[in-house]
Amino acid sequence: MMVVSREDADAPRALSLCVPVTTTFRESAYEVELPGAPFLTQKSYANVQGLQAIQHHELNGPVGTIFGPPLEKIRGALRYALEL
């Protein structure tokens, strides 16, 4: 899972919006290839179609960070999925 929501200490609920990370690529606009990183053992993709809320106590990590162009592509895919 990849947390995509903003950090908000004053949020009314202890939830984070997360996108699943998968190794399956279905060639859709909902998937973004992730760069190689030590915390990814295989070629991986962020699947924004699987967006879900996770309670903070269920999160483990962080184990790494995605930033730069890959993060912008994920934001673009979220805008596409949510028609924003």
Secondary structure, DSSP 4 states (H G I P E B T S, - for coil): -EE-SPP-TT-SSSEEEEE-EES-----TTEEEPPP-TT-SS--EEEGGG-EEEEGGG---------SHHHHHHHHHHHHHHT-
